[in-house]
């Protein structure tokens, strides 16, 4: 299959749809977490809340690296476009 | 290392790039799913008067006190091997137990207050320790006959829990897993800056503008990893030290080293002439890397720091990074360094394409 040159990461899916599905996913996650915390016997991992720090650290690293890769991808797309025009 | 792939297949990647991905997947899985050893998170009451009987309620972490209650033993440790043993231990459930101690009215050493460490040993679950669990104020009437209640060398035949688990450290608890995510950021940054300094040296030898491009690409990505190390550290500090920034020596010095490199990028953008820009960058960059050594490796070790691994904190120094953690920590360092080299290579290739147009 030949990919369109301008098909960078944003072009792979429809933005409006993705926003909706991400929101739905987040809501579902928040709801489930709230439900789990409402149980009478909280498990030991959540009892001191330190695991959330590890989750935050991992998320920061992954999100930052992904944003950096997306920026790089767009930069390359721009160069490719310029190259085509010349 | 800077070869471009010769085929069009998206799966045709250099072996070290595959290695980076596989290692990092392993690190993220193992870093998350391996549980911690049992620990003690709370003891009530946390102060008492000497010469009295006391019952302490203990809350455990990841513990299974009910598994075999006959094998439960407990001690309060004054220092070294000077201990008193618990009279009776009653486990209420897997995470709660009560232990009764008689605190002797005399102590082998004379102090204002006596911080005692709680040590629990369980046949299947191994040993768990809470330093400074109970503070004892001296008794008004001291009975020297009670000196014989202090034992020496009585904590013996302690158990080690079998299986793959990370150590439970006080203060750190679950955040001990940050060793695999926060710490490799700094390792990666130092390696990237080192490679960058090497290319700067090459630029001085050959005056080839390509070396300048390479060294700048490594600085850019090194700065991203340094920033990641800083932000993840600040998040942890907010939870552990109650402030994002507490002017700890390690925080200050790493901020200074990041600022030095940020200044390098600012300086570059202010020079018009390309050759002059490259020459200035190469000189500055080599000095900046030399400066990293005192800033990151010497000054933080000369003073006291709150950071785990530095003096006065029961955390990652020496013996605390146990062999189970090493099996994940070393791959984490290698994996993140390879990822950093990979991204730097992509940045360099992009900059080269841009420069050739």
Interface residues (C-beta under 8 A of the other chain):
Chain A: X44 X45 X47 X48 X49 X50 X51 X53 X54 X56 X57 X58 X60 X61 X64 X65 X68 X69 X72 X75 X76 X79 X82 X83 X86
Chain B: X28 X32 X41 X61 X62 X63 X95 X172 X173 X174 X175 X177 X178 X181 X182 X185 X224 X227 X228 X231 X232 X235 X236 X239 X240 X339 X343 X346 X347 X350 X353 X354 X357
